[in-house]
Amino acid sequence: MEPEAPKVCDAKYYELLEELQALDFVLVELNLYLDTHPGDYQSIEQYNKFSQERMRVAHEFQQLYGPLMNFGHAFSKYPWEWSQTPWPWQV
């Protein structure tokens, strides 16, 4: 049995993936800041806003292109999508 050919990714795939990377960067930076400034209400609000946006973008990505994370952190449509490439960390 030959391995399945990799999926061809369209521009939207890369757009959403880049948006997720940018949101992850912002969330890491805010998280680090809040570790030393836990009472900064405005930063907590920003963190929560960006967290919600990340969840929205991740959901959109997964609906279109499959799961981002495994072990119960993302769903898979039928057929099982983890055997299909490219995976987000390969692009």
Summary of the structure (lengths in Angstrom):
residues: 91
radius of gyration: 16.1
end to end distance: 25.1
largest distance: 57.8
contacts: 191
relative contact order: 0.17
helix: 59%
strand: 0%
